[in-house]
């Protein structure tokens, strides 16, 4: 039976029912472990994701499209900053969704992220 996704506007996580609860005897992750770092990253990202979820669905893609168009169409070197802003946003989205995407999707997303970042840096340096 498939699990139902539950929308929680307050940003709290649903308690998984299929996973047994950790006992106090189980070893805890150290502060520098990847699991702990991932959890902190997800916790830090949760408020921004909640705010983004409240926006109209078309707003973020349209805004990114406008920034991309302006970043590529304008001849000024500072327009590379627009592309770098897009790249940072895409890297963040890739990092947030990393555990849920397949290896092929990971490669493609990273390729697009690096390409947009590269275009932004080249534009900022005046080479494009």
Buried (B, 14 or more C-beta within 10 A) or exposed (E): EEEEEEEEEEEEEEEEEEEEEEEEEEEEEEEEEEEEEBEEBBEEBBEEEEEEEEEEEEEEEEEBEEBBEEBBEEEEBEBBBBBBBBBBBBBBBBBBEBEEEEEEEEEEBBEEBEEBBEBBBBBBEEEB
